[in-house]
Amino acid sequence: MTVFRLFAQSTGSITGNLVDSSGAAVQNAPVQLLDENRQFNVTTRSDSEGRFAFSAVQPGRYTIEVKQSGFKTFDRRDIVVQANDRIALGDIRLEVGAVTETVQVTGEAVLLKTESAERSDVLVTKQLENIAVNGRSYLALVTLTPGVVSNANFQVAGTGGLGGISANGTRYNQNQLTLNGISNVDTGNNGDQLSTVSLDSVQEYRILSGTYQAEYGRSAGAQISVVTKSGTSGFHGSGYYYRRHDSMNANSWIRNRDGLPRQLYRFQNPGYTIGGPAYIPKLFNRDKDKLFFFFSQEYQRQLQPEGQRTVTVPTALERQGDFSQSLDNSGRPFPFIRDPLSAQPCSATNTAGCFASGGVLGRIPQNRLYQPGLALLNFFPLPNRDQRQFLNNNYLSQISTRRPRREDLLRLDANISDRVRTFFHYINNENSFTSPYGSFVLGTNLGVIPITDARPGKSFGGGVTWVIDPTTTLETTVGWGRNDINIDLADGGGALTRATTGQNFPLLYPSAVQKDFIPSFGFNGTRLANSPTIGTNNAPFVNYNDTLDIISNASKVFEGHLVKAGIYIQKSRKDQTSFANANGNYNWGDNPNNPLDTGFGYSNAAIGVYNTFQQAGRYANGQYRYYNIEWFAQDTWKLTRRFTLDYGLRMAWYQPQHDAGLIVSSFSPQAFDPNRAPRLFQPGRDALGNQIAIDPVSGRTEGSFAVGRLVPDSGDLLNGIIQPKKQVNKYLQRDRGIQWAPRLGFGWDILGNQSMVLRGGAGIYYDRFQGNRVFDLLTNPPTVVQPQLSFGFARDIDPATALVGPPSLVMADPTAVLPTVYNYSMGLQNKLPFDMV
């Protein structure tokens, strides 16, 4: 009789053939599988070919026992089943004798895979305990798998890393990760985890890197499965403490040269685990074989060294409007600060048009200074290094970041009956850090303002396995996971407000500003490099992402076939702040094309001349949703005892991720009408030969700063813009419908003793691409207008009269073609002699 394994992406199967001493099949023999740790057993019988199989086998250590009249009892112990594993025991030869006699086999050599084509690698508890993993992340183990590379930083514990893994050349964000069979992937970037568990709570870690079966979907890259430890019929526990400290490090040669001490580098990771039977003496679970628990907790106290930040900040003189001692980015003196109101040239050979207050070349008169600009220059720390010695790097900082975390896990396993097993897990992460350099929002190169990035995570999940009869098995798993991202100033924002800093720059949309944040800024140009930055653009940033997974698989046995079918449903919700620049952005960098340019970024800010200014008209939050519905059918066909054919078909509907609030939009070239396009001011000259901006239709003229800006009331700003449920469907792109993904593989045990195996396979794999490509659409009009001004005085910006530039637009691919991978492989495996492995 043959029973196939069931796939919640965490269980395995055991198969074998019963033969007598002549090699003839032993039919209808009872075969018992015993869980050595949880006292659970199930029985099946061999079929007419002597074959038997156990499906939906949870990871663990098992014993196979065969009792058949006329033969000695066969007892094979220490069979280790790993996550998603297929254990093929091959031929089991029964010896003639009495049932009371026993042939016991223990600890045989590792078996080669003979029944699948998948390329995979697996690590179990004992191996995990003996592998040094600095950052305490199980994802670091991917680098042990051939064909898999990573550029992720696994030196620090956290939820990242998944987006830094490439399997056999697939993109870095094309991977699927499950925790106890439940998806654990952030659906925004496809690169973060929703939650994590401690390395000491992991029982099985498995990665499938290619040519895997039809039961695997959602992603086209690596399929990574993590299974947590379970309680057993005996009590077990552990305590540990891992420490890394800068006192054990040597200082680098460069830091010694520069007279800098060792970086603060301090990691302390205490934790503990405990597991066993949950029972009440003489009242509940007296035999300790019904309910089991496992609990783990790890505290991660991390003081992470940051990279050295070197910045060119304004000098004490420059903060007062005196640029007589300024240096350009080549280290040469540059006191040639052009007066934009002068018609005279300003250069090293002719300084007639340069600022020279009090006869000092490069000094700006007090009545020409712009107070918000000076407030910005004085906001930065003073230089702490000589710019003549350290070119473009007169300010150095290197402050370690505290990244405290906590990982909690509770798992319960229950044997409801001899046919029904269940499990439940609860995972909780405390995960918040405060960094002087910020995050992907509020990022800065100064290290002077503490910025908090809080990312708590949770997961609930459970499943039931029902062995309906020896030929029919049903397994269902349901799980929910969530992460949050909240990025803000550690003090709530006070250190970066317009009121606190005095940076009261004019804005196009004052109502869009959040918490009175100052605009972000930049100074780089042709003569200034490596200037300070603080990315207030869309601060504060708020995000939450939760996913609900339902997986149900069933199996039915037919003669010589292991037929499997299942369905996977995922519902994703992600609410997230738009990337639009609601708090504004001033670029003060020098630009030869700017008619008001002073020639130096800091002097531009000192008199209020901007190169560009951009601001979004609204601070918006998207509500992004999708369903994944995938189903598969698969057959493992044992053509002979030596040859197995594995074929199947996965079908999937990837609903396009979309905004439930219907406030996003896209640009469509097909919807663009040239006759409705707004006009732009064109360059021209007045009667005196001065540069001006002119509307060639109406003849309206403006100063040359208006070149490239929109002529008011000259066209439709929404020309070419499509909105959900108006011009197109709510997705703004095509729904691709059902995708068909066939898979084919084989395994050939060439010699019949599992010492030499030829395996091969091929398949089509589809990928749900990251959500950020959809989230970018919430920077488009009409919900968000994000115009840009070029070349002007900040004091002249007036929302009522400003001439704005064309809005920047983002376009979604209307065809919505799904990333597709065609994967095939073939390999010959040969066991090393003398059972060396």
C-alpha positions in Angstrom: 0.0 0.0 0.0 1.3 3.4 -0.9 0.5 6.7 0.9 2.1 10.0 -0.1 3.2 12.8 2.2 1.1 15.9 2.7 2.5 19.3 2.2 2.0 22.2 4.5 5.6 22.9 3.6 6.9 21.5 6.9 6.0 17.8 6.9 7.8 14.9 5.2 7.3 11.3 4.1 8.8 7.9 4.5 8.6 5.2 1.8 10.1 1.8 1.4 9.8 -1.7 -0.2 9.4 -4.9 1.8 11.0 -7.9 0.2 12.1 -11.4 1.3 15.5 -12.9 1.0 14.9 -13.8 -2.7 13.9 -10.2 -3.5 10.2 -11.0 -3.9 7.6 -8.5 -2.6 6.1 -9.1 0.8 2.5 -8.1 0.5 -0.1 -6.8 3.0 2.5 -6.7 5.8 1.7 -4.3 8.7 4.3 -1.4 9.0 4.2 0.8 12.1 5.8 4.2 12.4 6.6 5.4 15.9 7.5 8.9 16.9 10.3 8.3 19.4 9.8 11.7 21.1 6.1 12.1 21.3 4.8 8.5 21.6 2.6 8.7 18.5 2.3 5.8 16.1 0.5 5.1 12.9 0.2 1.9 10.9 -0.1 1.1 7.2 0.3 -2.0 5.1 2.5 -2.9 2.1 0.8 -3.1 -1.3 0.9 -5.9 -3.9 4.4 -4.7 -4.9 5.6 -4.6 -1.3 5.6 -0.8 -1.2 4.6 1.3 1.8 4.6 5.0 2.6 3.8 7.3 5.5 2.5 10.8 4.7 2.3 14.1 6.6 5.2 13.1 8.9 6.2 15.9 11.2 10.0 16.5 11.5 11.5 14.3 14.2 13.1 11.0 14.9 11.2 7.8 14.1 11.3 4.0 14.3 9.9 1.7 11.6 8.7 -1.7 12.8 7.5 -4.6 10.6 5.8 -7.7 12.1 4.7 -10.3 9.5 4.0 -13.9 10.2 6.8 -16.1 9.0 9.4 -13.4 9.3 11.5 -12.0 12.1 10.4 -8.6 13.3 12.2 -5.8 11.6 13.0 -2.7 13.7 14.8 0.3 12.3 15.4 3.2 14.6 16.8 6.8 14.4 15.1 7.6 11.1 15.4 11.4 11.0 12.6 13.2 9.0 13.3 16.8 8.1 11.2 19.6 6.9 9.7 18.8 3.5 11.8 15.7 3.3 11.3 12.5 1.3 12.9 9.5 3.0 13.2 6.6 0.7 14.4 3.5 2.7 14.7 1.4 -0.4 14.4 -2.4 -0.1 13.9 -3.7 3.5 14.8 -7.4 3.5 12.8 -9.5 6.0 14.5 -12.6 7.3 12.6 -15.8 7.7 12.0 -16.6 11.4 9.6 -16.1 14.2 7.9 -12.8 14.9 9.4 -12.9 18.5 12.8 -12.6 17.0 13.9 -9.1 16.1 16.4 -7.7 13.6 17.3 -4.2 14.7 19.0 -1.6 12.6 20.2 1.7 14.1 22.1 4.7 12.7 22.6 3.7 9.1 24.5 6.0 6.7 22.8 9.0 5.1 20.6 8.0 2.2 20.7 9.6 -1.2 17.5 11.1 -2.6 16.0 8.7 -5.1 12.4 10.0 -5.5 12.6 13.6 -6.4 14.5 16.0 -8.6 14.6 19.0 -6.2 17.9 20.7 -5.3 17.8 21.2 -1.6 19.8 21.4 1.6 18.8 20.8 5.1 20.2 21.3 8.6 18.8 19.7 11.8 19.2 20.6 15.5 22.5 18.9 16.1 24.1 20.6 13.1 22.6 24.0 14.0 24.1 23.7 17.4 27.6 23.2 16.0 27.6 26.0 13.4 28.7 29.5 14.5 26.2 32.1 13.4 27.3 35.6 14.5 24.1 37.4 14.0 21.8 34.7 15.3 19.9 34.6 12.1 19.0 31.2 10.5 19.0 33.0 7.1 22.8 33.2 7.3 22.8 29.4 6.7 21.8 29.9 3.0 25.4 30.5 2.2 26.1 26.9 2.9 24.0 25.8 0.0 25.6 25.4 -3.5 24.2 27.9 -6.0 22.9 30.3 -3.4 24.7 33.6 -2.7 23.9 36.4 -0.3 24.9 40.1 0.0 22.9 40.5 3.2 24.4 41.7 6.5 23.9 38.7 8.9 26.2 40.1 11.5 23.2 41.8 13.3 20.0 40.1 14.4 16.9 41.4 12.8 14.1 40.8 10.3 16.1 41.6 7.2 18.2 39.4 5.0 15.6 37.6 2.9 16.0 40.2 0.1 19.7 39.6 0.0 19.5 36.0 -1.2 19.8 34.8 -4.8 19.3 31.2 -5.7 20.8 30.1 -9.0 20.7 33.6 -10.4 17.1 34.6 -9.5 16.5 38.1 -8.3 17.3 38.8 -4.6 13.6 39.4 -3.7 12.2 36.3 -5.3 12.3 34.0 -2.3 9.6 32.4 -0.1 10.1 31.8 3.6 7.8 29.8 5.8 7.7 29.4 9.6 6.0 26.2 10.5 4.4 26.1 7.0 3.1 29.7 7.2 4.5 32.5 4.9 6.8 34.9 6.7 7.5 37.5 4.0 6.9 41.2 4.0 4.7 41.8 1.0 6.1 45.3 0.4 9.7 44.6 -0.6 9.6 40.8 -0.5 12.9 41.1 1.4 12.0 41.3 5.1 10.5 38.8 7.5 7.3 39.5 9.5 8.8 37.9 12.6 11.8 35.8 13.7 12.5 33.0 16.2 15.8 32.3 18.0 18.3 30.0 16.4 18.1 27.7 19.4 14.4 27.2 18.9 14.8 25.9 15.3 14.5 22.2 14.8 14.8 22.0 11.0 16.0 24.5 8.4 15.6 23.6 4.8 16.2 25.4 1.5 15.0 24.3 -1.9 17.0 26.1 -4.5 15.5 24.7 -7.8 13.5 22.2 -9.7 11.1 21.7 -6.8 7.7 20.1 -7.1 4.3 21.6 -7.9 3.4 22.0 -4.2 5.7 25.0 -3.9 4.6 28.4 -5.1 4.2 32.2 -4.6 7.9 32.8 -5.4 10.3 31.7 -8.2 13.5 31.7 -6.2 14.5 29.8 -3.1 11.9 28.1 -0.9 13.1 28.3 2.6 11.4 26.4 5.4 12.0 26.8 9.1 10.4 24.4 11.6 10.5 25.2 15.3 11.2 22.7 18.0 8.4 20.8 19.7 7.9 19.5 23.2 8.5 15.8 23.8 7.3 13.2 26.4 10.3 14.1 28.5 11.3 17.5 29.9 14.2 19.2 28.2 15.6 22.8 28.5 18.7 24.9 27.9 20.1 28.2 28.8 22.8 30.1 27.0 24.7 33.4 26.7 26.5 34.6 23.6 28.8 37.6 23.9 30.8 39.6 21.3 32.7 42.6 22.6 35.1 45.2 21.1 37.6 44.4 23.8 38.3 41.2 21.9 38.9 43.1 18.6 42.0 44.8 17.2 41.8 48.3 16.0 42.1 48.8 12.2 45.3 50.3 10.7 43.4 53.3 9.3 41.8 54.1 12.7 45.2 53.8 14.4 46.6 56.2 11.7 43.8 58.7 12.3 44.1 58.5 16.1 40.7 56.9 16.5 39.8 54.3 19.1 38.2 51.0 18.4 34.5 51.1 17.5 32.0 50.1 20.2 31.0 46.6 19.2 29.0 44.9 21.9 26.5 42.1 21.5 25.0 40.1 24.3 22.4 37.4 23.6 21.1 35.5 26.6 18.3 33.1 26.2 16.6 29.9 27.2 14.4 27.1 26.0 12.1 24.6 27.8 9.9 21.9 26.5 8.1 18.8 27.6 4.6 17.3 28.2 1.8 19.5 29.5 0.1 17.4 32.1 -1.6 17.4 35.5 -0.6 14.4 37.5 -3.4 11.8 37.8 -5.8 14.2 36.1 -4.7 15.2 32.6 -2.3 13.6 30.1 -1.2 11.1 32.8 0.8 9.1 30.2 2.5 12.3 28.8 1.5 11.3 25.3 -1.3 13.8 24.4 -0.1 17.4 24.8 3.4 18.9 24.6 4.8 22.4 24.8 7.9 24.2 23.9 8.8 27.8 24.9 11.9 29.9 24.0 12.9 33.4 24.7 16.0 35.3 23.6 17.1 38.8 24.5 19.4 40.5 21.9 21.3 43.4 23.3 23.2 44.8 20.3 25.4 47.8 20.1 26.2 47.8 16.4 29.2 49.7 15.0 28.2 52.1 12.2 30.4 53.0 9.2 32.5 56.1 9.4 30.6 59.2 8.3 32.6 62.1 6.8 30.8 65.2 5.8 31.7 68.8 4.7 29.7 71.1 7.1 29.7 74.9 7.0 32.6 76.6 8.8 32.1 79.1 11.5 32.6 82.0 9.0 30.3 80.5 6.4 27.5 80.4 9.0 27.8 84.2 9.2 27.7 84.7 5.5 31.5 85.1 5.2 33.0 82.9 2.4 36.3 84.6 2.1 38.1 81.5 3.5 35.9 78.8 1.7 37.4 75.9 -0.2 35.9 74.1 -3.2 35.8 70.3 -3.5 39.3 70.3 -4.8 40.7 72.0 -1.7 41.3 75.3 -3.6 40.3 78.7 -2.1 36.9 79.8 -3.5 35.9 83.3 -2.3 34.2 84.1 -5.7 30.6 84.3 -4.5 28.6 85.9 -7.2 26.0 88.6 -6.5 22.9 87.5 -8.5 21.7 91.1 -8.6 24.8 92.3 -10.4 25.2 92.2 -14.1 29.0 92.1 -13.7 31.0 88.9 -14.0 32.4 87.1 -10.9 35.5 85.0 -11.4 39.1 84.7 -10.3 40.1 87.1 -13.1 37.2 89.6 -12.7 35.6 90.0 -9.3 33.5 93.0 -10.1 30.2 91.0 -9.7 31.4 89.2 -6.5 30.2 89.8 -3.0 32.9 91.8 -1.2 31.3 93.5 1.9 33.8 95.7 3.7 36.3 95.1 0.9 36.6 91.4 1.9 36.1 89.2 -1.2 33.5 86.5 -0.5 31.8 88.3 2.4 28.0 88.9 1.9 26.5 92.1 3.3 24.3 91.6 6.3 21.2 93.1 4.6 21.5 90.5 1.8 21.5 87.5 4.1 18.4 85.3 4.4 17.6 84.3 8.0 16.0 80.9 7.4 19.1 80.0 5.3 21.5 81.1 8.0 19.4 79.1 10.5 19.9 76.0 8.3 23.7 76.6 8.1 23.8 77.0 11.9 21.8 73.9 12.4 24.8 71.6 11.6 27.6 70.8 14.0 30.8 72.7 13.6 33.8 71.1 11.8 35.9 68.8 14.0 38.7 68.2 11.4 40.8 70.5 9.2 39.3 70.6 5.8 42.7 71.4 4.2 44.0 68.1 5.6 40.8 66.0 5.0 39.4 67.2 1.7 35.6 67.5 1.7 35.6 65.8 5.1 35.8 68.4 7.8 33.3 66.6 10.1 33.7 63.0 11.2 31.3 60.9 13.2 31.0 57.2 14.0 28.4 56.4 16.6 27.3 52.9 17.3 23.6 52.1 17.2 21.6 50.3 19.9 19.4 47.6 18.4 17.6 45.8 21.3 15.4 42.9 20.3 13.5 40.0 22.0 12.2 36.8 20.4 9.4 34.8 22.0 8.1 31.5 20.9 5.4 29.2 22.3 4.5 26.0 20.5 1.9 23.4 21.5 1.6 19.9 19.9 -1.3 17.6 20.6 -2.1 14.0 19.7 -5.9 14.2 19.6 -6.2 10.5 18.6 -4.2 7.9 16.8 -5.3 9.6 13.6 -5.4 13.3 14.4 -2.5 15.5 15.4 -2.5 19.3 15.8 -0.1 22.1 16.5 -0.3 25.8 17.4 2.4 28.5 17.7 2.6 32.0 18.9 5.6 34.2 18.0 6.3 37.7 19.3 9.1 40.1 18.5 10.1 43.3 20.3 12.2 45.0 17.7 13.1 48.7 18.0 16.3 50.7 17.6 17.3 54.3 18.0 20.0 55.5 15.6 21.8 58.8 15.2 21.9 58.1 11.5 18.2 57.2 11.0 16.6 54.7 8.7 15.4 54.7 5.1 13.2 57.6 6.2 14.8 60.4 8.3 18.2 59.1 7.1 21.1 61.4 7.9 24.9 61.4 7.6 25.4 63.7 10.6 24.8 61.5 13.6 23.4 64.3 15.7 19.7 63.5 16.1 18.3 60.2 17.5 15.8 58.6 15.2 13.6 55.7 16.2 12.7 52.7 14.0 10.3 50.4 15.7 9.4 47.1 13.9 7.4 44.7 16.2 6.3 41.4 14.7 3.8 38.7 15.6 2.6 35.4 14.2 -0.2 33.0 15.2 -0.5 29.7 13.4 -1.9 26.2 13.8 -2.6 23.1 11.8 -4.3 19.7 11.9 -3.3 16.4 10.3 -6.0 13.8 9.9 -5.1 10.3 8.7 -8.6 9.4 7.5 -7.5 5.9 6.6 -4.2 4.2 5.6 -4.7 5.6 2.1 -6.2 9.0 2.7 -4.7 11.9 4.6 -5.8 15.5 5.0 -3.8 18.4 6.4 -4.8 22.0 6.9 -2.8 24.9 8.2 -4.0 28.4 9.0 -1.6 31.2 10.0 -1.5 35.0 10.5 1.6 37.2 10.7 2.1 40.9 11.0 4.9 43.5 11.2 4.8 47.2 11.8 7.3 49.9 10.8 7.2 53.2 12.6 10.0 55.7 11.9 10.0 59.1 13.8 12.2 61.3 15.8 13.0 59.8 19.2 11.7 63.0 20.8 8.6 62.9 18.7 9.9 65.4 16.2 10.8 68.5 18.2 14.5 68.6 17.2 13.5 69.0 13.5 10.6 71.4 13.6 10.5 74.7 11.8 9.7 76.4 15.0 12.6 74.9 17.0 15.2 75.4 14.3 14.1 78.7 12.8 14.0 77.2 9.3 10.8 78.9 8.3 11.2 78.4 4.6 8.2 79.2 2.4 6.2 76.2 1.1 3.9 75.4 -1.8 1.6 73.3 0.4 1.9 74.3 4.1 -1.0 71.9 5.1 0.9 68.9 3.8 3.7 69.3 6.3 3.6 66.8 9.2 4.6 67.7 12.8 6.1 71.0 11.5 9.0 69.1 10.1 11.7 71.1 8.3 12.2 70.4 4.6 14.9 68.0 3.6 17.9 69.6 1.8 20.9 69.2 -0.3 23.9 71.3 -1.1 26.0 69.3 -3.5 27.0 70.8 -6.9 30.0 71.5 -8.9 32.0 73.0 -6.0 30.7 71.3 -2.9 30.5 67.6 -2.3 29.7 65.3 0.5 27.4 67.8 2.2 25.0 67.1 5.1 21.6 65.5 4.6 18.5 64.7 6.7 15.7 62.9 4.8 12.5 64.4 6.3 10.7 64.1 3.0 7.8 61.8 4.0 8.3 61.6 7.7 6.9 60.3 9.9 6.7 56.9 8.3 3.9 54.4 9.3 3.4 50.9 8.0 1.7 47.8 9.0 1.6 44.6 7.0 -0.3 41.4 7.8 -0.9 38.2 5.9 -3.4 35.4 6.4 -2.5 32.0 5.0 -4.7 29.0 4.5 -3.1 25.8 3.2 -5.0 22.6 2.7 -3.7 19.4 1.1 -5.1 16.0 0.6 -3.8 12.7 -0.6 -5.2 9.5 -2.0 -3.4 6.3 -2.8 -3.7 4.4 -6.1 -1.7 1.3 -7.1 1.8 2.5 -7.8 0.9 6.2 -7.6 1.2 8.8 -4.9 -1.5 11.3 -6.0 -1.5 14.7 -4.2 -3.6 17.9 -4.5 -3.8 21.0 -2.4 -4.8 24.7 -2.3 -3.0 27.7 -0.9 -4.7 31.0 -0.2 -3.0 34.2 1.0 -4.6 37.5 1.8 -2.3 40.4 2.2 -3.0 43.8 3.7 -0.4 46.6 3.8 -1.1 50.2 4.9 1.8 52.5 4.2 2.8 56.1 4.0 3.3 57.4 0.5 6.9 58.1 -0.6 5.7 61.6 -1.8 7.8 64.5 -0.5 5.1 66.1 1.7 7.5 68.1 3.9 9.3 69.6 0.9 12.9 69.4 -0.4 15.2 72.3 -1.1 18.3 71.8 -3.2 20.8 74.6 -2.7 23.5 73.2 -4.9 25.4 75.5 -7.3 24.3 75.1 -11.0 25.8 77.1 -13.9 22.3 77.1 -15.5 20.7 78.9 -12.6 20.7 82.6 -13.4 20.6 83.4 -9.7 23.4 81.1 -8.7 26.1 82.4 -6.4 28.5 79.6 -7.4 28.6 77.8 -4.0 25.9 75.7 -2.3 26.2 77.2 1.2 26.3 80.8 -0.1 23.1 80.0 -2.1 21.4 79.0 1.1 22.8 82.0 2.9 21.0 84.4 0.5 18.0 82.1 -0.1 18.7 81.1 -3.8 17.5 77.5 -4.5 18.4 75.3 -7.4 15.2 73.3 -7.1 12.4 73.1 -4.7 9.8 70.2 -4.7 6.9 69.5 -2.4 3.9 67.1 -2.6 0.5 68.6 -2.1 -0.6 65.9 0.4 0.7 63.5 3.0 -1.1 60.3 2.0 -1.4 56.7 3.2 -2.2 53.8 0.8 -4.3 50.7 1.6 -2.8 47.9 -0.5 -4.4 44.5 -0.8 -4.2 41.3 -2.8 -5.2 37.7 -2.8 -3.0 34.8 -3.9 -4.9 31.7 -4.8 -2.9 28.7 -5.9 -3.7 25.0 -6.3 -1.8 22.0 -7.5 -2.1 18.4 -8.4 0.9 16.0 -8.4 1.6 12.4 -8.9 4.7 10.5 -7.7 4.7 7.4 -9.9 6.9 4.5 -8.8 7.4 3.0 -12.3 9.8 0.4 -10.8 11.6 -0.1 -7.6 14.5 1.9 -9.0 12.8 4.5 -11.1 10.4 7.2 -9.8 8.6 9.8 -12.0 7.4 13.0 -10.3 5.1 15.2 -12.3 2.5 17.8 -11.5 0.9 21.1 -12.4 0.5 24.2 -10.3 -2.1 26.8 -11.2 -2.1 30.2 -9.6 -4.0 33.5 -9.7 -1.9 36.4 -8.6 -4.4 39.2 -8.0 -2.6 42.4 -8.8 -1.7 44.3 -5.6 -3.9 47.4 -5.5 -5.0 50.3 -3.4 -8.4 49.6 -1.7 -8.9 53.3 -1.2 -8.7 53.9 -5.0 -6.5 57.0 -4.6 -3.5 55.8 -6.7 -3.2 56.6 -10.4 -0.9 55.9 -13.3 0.2 57.5 -16.5 -0.9 55.9 -19.8 0.7 57.0 -23.1 -2.4 55.8 -24.9 -4.6 58.1 -22.8 -2.3 61.2 -23.5 -3.8 63.7 -25.9 -1.2 66.2 -27.3 -4.0 68.7 -27.9 -4.8 68.9 -24.2 -1.1 69.0 -23.0 -0.2 72.0 -20.8 2.3 74.4 -22.4 5.7 75.2 -20.9 7.5 78.5 -20.8 10.2 78.6 -23.4 13.6 80.4 -23.3 13.7 83.8 -25.0 15.2 87.3 -24.9 13.7 90.7 -24.4 14.5 93.8 -26.5 17.7 94.4 -24.5 18.9 90.9 -25.1 18.3 89.7 -21.6 17.2 86.1 -21.1 13.5 85.7 -20.3 10.8 83.0 -20.3 8.0 83.3 -22.8 4.8 81.5 -23.7 4.9 81.3 -27.5 1.1 81.2 -27.7 0.0 84.0 -25.5 3.2 86.0 -25.5 3.3 86.1 -21.7 6.7 86.7 -20.3 8.4 85.9 -17.0 11.9 86.0 -15.7 14.3 83.4 -17.0 13.7 81.3 -13.8 10.3 80.3 -15.3 11.7 78.5 -18.3 10.3 74.9 -18.2 7.5 75.8 -15.8 3.8 75.4 -16.7 1.9 78.2 -18.3 -1.1 78.7 -16.0 -4.5 77.5 -17.4 -2.9 76.2 -20.6 -3.9 72.6 -20.5 -5.1 69.6 -18.5 -2.7 68.5 -15.7 -4.5 65.1 -15.7 -3.8 64.5 -19.4 -2.8 60.9 -19.7 -3.6 60.1 -16.0 -5.7 57.0 -15.5 -7.5 56.3 -12.2 -8.9 53.0 -10.8 -12.5 52.1 -11.7 -12.7 55.1 -14.0 -10.7 54.7 -17.2 -9.5 51.2 -16.3 -10.0 48.5 -13.6 -9.1 49.0 -10.0 -5.7 47.4 -10.6 -4.5 50.0 -13.2 -3.1 47.1 -15.1 -4.1 43.8 -16.6 -5.3 40.9 -14.5 -3.2 38.0 -15.9 -5.7 35.4 -14.8 -4.6 31.8 -14.1 -1.0 31.0 -14.6 0.0 27.4 -15.5 3.2 26.0 -14.1 4.0 22.4 -15.0 6.8 20.5 -13.1 8.5 17.3 -14.1 11.2 15.3 -12.3 12.6 11.8 -12.0 14.9 9.8 -9.7 16.8 6.7 -10.9 18.5 4.4 -8.3 20.9 3.0 -10.9 22.3 0.1 -8.8 19.2 -0.5 -6.7 21.1 0.0 -3.4 20.9 3.9 -3.2 24.6 4.3 -3.7 24.3 5.9 -7.2 21.4 8.1 -8.2 20.6 10.0 -11.4 18.1 12.8 -10.8 16.7 15.5 -13.1 13.9 17.9 -13.4 12.4 21.0 -15.0 9.6 23.4 -14.4 8.1 26.8 -14.8 7.9 29.1 -11.7 6.1 32.4 -11.3 6.8 35.1 -8.9 4.7 37.7 -7.1 6.8 40.9 -7.5 7.3 43.3 -4.7 4.6 45.7 -3.7 6.8 48.8 -3.8 6.3 49.1 -7.5 2.6 49.6 -6.8 3.2 51.9 -3.8 5.1 54.3 -6.0 1.8 55.1 -7.8 0.7 57.1 -4.7 3.0 60.0 -5.8 0.8 60.8 -8.9 -1.9 63.3 -9.4 -4.7 64.0 -8.7 -4.3 62.6 -5.2 -0.7 63.8 -4.9 0.6 66.7 -7.0 4.4 66.9 -6.6 5.6 69.9 -8.7 9.1 71.2 -8.8 10.3 74.8 -9.0 13.7 75.6 -10.4 16.0 78.6 -10.0 14.6 81.2 -7.7 14.6 83.0 -4.3 13.0 81.0 -1.6 11.3 84.2 -0.2 9.4 84.6 -3.5 7.6 81.2 -3.2 3.9 81.9 -2.9 1.3 79.1 -3.2 -1.1 81.5 -4.7 1.1 82.8 -7.5 3.9 80.3 -7.9 4.6 79.1 -11.4 5.2 75.4 -11.0 6.9 72.8 -13.1 5.4 69.6 -14.5 4.6 67.0 -11.9 6.8 63.9 -11.7 4.9 60.8 -12.8 5.2 57.1 -12.1 3.7 54.5 -14.5 2.6 51.0 -13.9 3.3 48.4 -16.6 -0.3 47.9 -18.0 0.5 44.4 -19.2 1.5 43.3 -15.6 3.6 40.5 -17.0 4.6 38.2 -14.1 8.3 37.4 -13.5 8.8 33.9 -14.8 11.6 31.5 -14.3 12.3 28.3 -16.4 14.4 26.0 -14.3 16.0 22.7 -15.2 18.8 20.5 -13.9 20.3 17.1 -13.9 22.8 15.5 -11.6 24.5 12.3 -10.7 25.0 11.5 -7.0 27.3 8.8 -5.8 27.8 7.7 -2.2 31.3 8.0 -0.9 33.0 4.7 0.0 33.1 3.2 3.4 30.0 5.2 4.5 32.2 8.2 5.0 29.2 10.5 5.1 
